[in-house]
């Protein structure tokens, strides 16, 4: 017999390494005389899309297209240290470093341009669509590349280096108050499952996921990150089990250590709530690990709703579910 159930899971997550551990990201930026810019960071893009985000941040600030930004990462010979791609920190930490570096280089460029255009202040200069000029005066502007080339002839280069340190505070041991991580992200997911009471097999039919992302710098990437997190969470809930014996991993291959395939991924509806984080780049927060955290609870609660058994160790394998059903039947007589 197949029975269906619905479960809910909620999570909150603190970004970064945590108070008491150095959490610093750095970035170098240069604006070139071909109208492009280069960003150097030590941040490794392992598929989460951080390089795309850094390009967007620089492009937004310089009035360029993302494709005009060259992002070089993780070359220890030339890139600064930006910490690990872990703890949901790269968009927030390194994104802030990139934004600070771009703004510093931009400030020098605007100051130079103000002199060239005989504008009283740098605030009167704007960068827009690949052009630089006096605000409100379409006749006093030129392509960005021409201005930077002219500056190069005069010995000027627009290069900057900046760092960003995570904001956190120790926990007061008397009051229990503090911010050992910053910022915090929140999420909630609902899962619908189908449990076969004869085999113990669980099929996840649908997951609805809603996450707080601060400001979504790239909505498509946010939706993809949520879908990826949900998929990982399903694997954690139902499939993935590391078998250790005297310190040796007994299932070191994907033939025995099971992860979800495309056929195991259900219909995922991803939603995000936007409320800008004041300390984040353009209001953004990270969304790496938070996207997978509620999934396990949602799936396990859905199994309980379907067949009335509580699985207390992961993964919820068919064997564990059949055993729990047998114990429940025995208790009921």
C-alpha positions in Angstrom: 0.0 0.0 0.0 1.2 3.5 -0.8 0.5 6.3 1.5 1.2 10.0 1.1 2.1 12.6 3.6 3.2 16.3 3.9 5.9 17.6 6.2 7.4 21.0 7.0 11.0 21.9 7.8 12.5 25.3 8.9 16.0 26.5 9.3 18.2 29.4 10.2 21.8 29.7 9.3 24.7 32.0 10.4 27.0 33.0 7.6 30.8 32.7 7.9 33.3 31.0 10.1 32.0 32.5 13.3 33.3 34.9 15.9 36.9 34.2 17.1 38.2 32.9 13.7 39.6 35.3 11.1 37.0 35.7 8.3 38.6 38.0 5.7 38.2 38.2 2.0 40.3 40.4 -0.4 40.0 41.5 -4.0 42.0 43.4 -6.6 40.3 45.5 -9.3 41.7 47.3 -12.4 39.8 49.4 -14.9 41.4 49.0 -18.4 41.7 51.2 -21.4 39.6 48.9 -23.6 36.5 49.6 -21.5 36.7 46.4 -19.5 37.7 45.7 -15.9 39.5 42.8 -14.2 38.6 41.4 -10.8 41.1 39.2 -8.9 39.9 37.1 -5.9 40.9 33.9 -4.3 37.3 32.8 -4.2 36.8 29.4 -5.9 33.7 29.0 -7.9 32.7 25.3 -7.5 29.5 25.7 -9.4 27.7 28.1 -7.0 28.1 31.0 -9.4 30.3 33.3 -7.3 32.3 34.4 -10.3 29.2 35.5 -12.1 28.1 37.5 -9.0 31.5 39.3 -8.8 31.2 40.2 -12.4 27.7 41.6 -11.9 28.8 43.6 -8.8 31.7 45.2 -10.7 29.5 45.8 -13.8 26.7 47.4 -11.9 29.1 49.8 -10.2 31.0 50.8 -13.4 28.0 51.0 -15.7 29.3 48.1 -17.8 28.0 44.8 -18.9 28.8 41.7 -16.9 30.6 40.3 -20.0 33.0 43.3 -19.8 34.3 42.1 -16.5 37.1 39.4 -16.4 37.0 37.6 -13.1 40.2 35.6 -12.3 40.0 33.4 -9.3 42.1 31.0 -7.2 45.5 31.5 -8.8 47.6 31.7 -5.7 50.4 33.3 -7.7 48.4 36.4 -8.4 45.1 36.4 -6.5 44.6 37.6 -2.9 43.3 35.3 -0.2 39.5 35.2 -0.1 39.0 32.3 2.3 37.3 29.1 1.5 34.2 28.5 -0.6 32.4 27.3 2.5 30.1 28.6 5.3 27.9 30.3 2.7 30.4 33.2 2.7 31.6 34.1 -0.8 28.7 36.2 -2.1 28.6 38.1 1.2 32.3 38.3 2.2 34.1 38.4 -1.1 31.2 40.2 -2.8 31.8 43.0 -0.2 35.5 43.0 -0.9 34.9 43.3 -4.7 32.4 46.1 -4.2 34.8 48.1 -2.0 37.7 47.6 -4.4 35.5 48.6 -7.4 34.3 51.7 -5.6 37.8 52.7 -4.7 39.0 52.4 -8.3 35.9 54.2 -9.6 36.4 57.0 -7.1 39.9 57.7 -8.6 38.5 57.5 -12.1 35.7 59.9 -11.4 38.1 62.4 -9.8 40.4 62.2 -12.8 37.4 62.6 -15.2 36.1 65.6 -13.2 39.4 67.4 -13.9 39.3 66.5 -17.6 35.7 67.8 -18.0 36.3 70.8 -15.8 33.6 69.6 -13.5 33.7 71.1 -9.9 33.4 67.7 -8.1 33.6 64.0 -8.8 30.0 63.7 -7.8 29.1 65.5 -11.0 30.5 62.6 -13.1 28.6 59.5 -14.0 29.4 56.1 -15.6 26.7 54.7 -17.7 26.4 52.1 -20.5 30.2 52.2 -21.2 30.4 56.0 -21.2 31.8 58.5 -18.7 30.7 62.1 -18.6 29.1 65.0 -16.8 25.6 64.2 -15.3 22.8 65.8 -17.3 25.1 67.0 -20.1 25.0 64.7 -23.2 27.7 66.8 -25.0 30.3 66.3 -22.3 30.9 62.6 -22.3 33.2 60.0 -24.0 33.6 56.3 -24.1 35.1 54.9 -20.9 37.9 53.3 -22.8 39.0 56.7 -24.3 39.1 58.3 -20.9 41.1 55.5 -19.3 43.5 55.4 -22.3 44.0 59.2 -21.9 44.7 58.7 -18.3 47.2 56.0 -19.1 49.1 58.4 -21.4 49.4 60.7 -18.4 50.7 57.9 -16.1 47.4 57.2 -14.3 46.1 53.7 -13.6 42.9 52.8 -11.8 43.8 49.9 -9.6 42.6 49.1 -6.1 42.8 46.4 -3.5 40.4 46.0 -0.6 39.4 43.5 2.1 36.2 42.7 3.9 36.0 41.3 7.3 32.9 39.5 8.5 30.9 41.3 11.2 30.3 39.3 14.3 30.3 39.7 18.1 31.1 37.3 20.9 28.2 35.8 22.9 27.8 37.3 26.3 28.0 34.3 28.6 25.8 36.1 31.2 22.9 37.1 29.0 23.4 34.6 26.2 23.1 37.4 23.7 25.4 38.2 20.8 26.0 37.7 17.0 28.6 34.9 16.7 27.8 34.8 12.9 26.5 37.5 10.5 24.2 37.7 8.7 21.6 35.1 9.4 19.5 33.5 6.7 16.2 31.8 7.1 14.2 29.2 5.1 11.2 27.0 5.1 10.3 24.0 3.0 7.3 21.7 2.6 7.7 18.2 1.1 5.1 15.8 -0.1 6.2 12.1 -0.1 4.8 8.7 -1.0 5.7 5.8 1.2 5.3 2.2 0.1 4.4 0.2 3.2 5.3 -3.1 1.6 8.9 -2.1 0.5 9.6 0.9 2.8 10.7 2.9 -0.2 10.0 6.6 -0.1 9.4 8.8 -3.2 9.6 12.6 -2.8 6.8 14.0 -5.0 7.1 17.7 -4.5 9.1 20.3 -2.5 8.1 23.9 -2.1 11.0 26.0 -0.8 11.0 29.6 0.4 14.2 31.3 1.4 15.4 34.7 2.7 18.2 35.9 0.4 18.5 39.5 1.3 18.6 40.9 -2.2 18.7 38.4 -5.1 21.5 39.7 -7.3 20.8 37.0 -9.9 17.3 35.5 -9.5 18.0 32.6 -11.8 21.1 31.6 -9.8 19.0 31.9 -6.6 16.4 29.5 -8.0 19.1 27.1 -9.1 20.9 27.2 -5.8 17.6 26.4 -4.0 16.9 23.5 -6.4 20.5 22.2 -5.8 20.2 22.5 -2.1 16.8 20.6 -2.0 18.4 17.8 -4.1 21.3 17.5 -1.7 18.9 17.5 1.2 16.9 14.6 -0.3 20.1 12.7 -0.6 20.9 13.4 3.0 17.4 12.4 4.1 17.0 9.2 2.1 20.2 7.9 0.5 23.6 9.0 1.7 25.2 6.9 4.3 29.0 6.8 5.0 30.0 3.3 6.1 33.1 3.5 8.4 34.8 0.4 9.8 37.9 1.0 12.0 38.6 4.3 10.3 38.2 2.9 6.8 35.5 4.0 4.4 33.8 0.9 3.1 31.6 2.5 0.4 34.0 4.9 -1.4 32.3 4.8 -4.8 28.9 6.1 -6.0 27.9 2.6 -6.7 27.6 2.0 -3.0 27.4 5.6 -1.6 24.1 6.6 -3.2 23.3 10.2 -4.2 20.1 11.4 -6.0 20.0 11.1 -9.8 18.0 13.3 -12.1 15.2 10.7 -11.8 15.1 11.1 -8.0 14.6 14.9 -8.2 10.9 15.9 -7.7 9.0 18.9 -8.8 10.7 21.8 -6.9 9.0 25.2 -6.6 11.6 27.7 -5.4 10.6 31.1 -4.0 12.7 33.8 -2.3 11.9 36.6 0.0 13.8 39.8 -0.5 14.6 42.2 2.3 18.0 43.8 1.8 20.8 43.1 4.3 22.3 46.4 5.1 25.8 45.0 5.4 25.7 42.9 2.2 26.8 43.8 -1.3 23.7 45.5 -2.8 21.8 43.9 0.1 22.7 40.3 -0.7 23.1 37.3 1.7 24.5 33.9 1.0 22.3 30.9 0.0 24.7 27.9 -0.2 24.0 25.7 2.8 20.7 27.2 3.9 19.0 25.8 0.8 19.6 22.2 1.9 19.0 22.5 5.7 15.2 22.4 5.9 14.8 19.5 3.4 15.7 16.7 5.7 13.2 17.8 8.4 10.5 18.3 5.8 11.0 14.8 4.3 11.2 13.0 7.7 8.1 14.9 8.9 6.3 13.9 5.7 7.1 10.2 6.3 5.7 10.5 9.8 2.6 12.1 8.4 2.2 9.4 5.8 2.7 6.3 7.9 2.9 7.4 11.5 6.5 6.5 12.3 9.3 8.7 13.4 12.7 8.0 11.8 15.4 9.2 14.2 18.6 8.4 12.3 19.6 9.3 8.8 19.2 8.3 6.1 15.6 7.0 6.2 16.3 3.8 4.3 13.6 1.3 3.4 15.0 -1.1 6.0 14.6 1.5 8.8 11.1 2.4 7.7 10.0 -1.3 7.5 11.5 -1.9 11.0 9.7 1.1 12.4 6.4 0.0 10.9 6.9 -3.5 12.3 7.6 -2.1 15.8 4.5 0.2 15.5 2.4 -2.8 14.6 3.7 -4.8 17.5 3.0 -2.0 19.9 -0.5 -1.7 18.7 -1.0 -5.5 19.2 
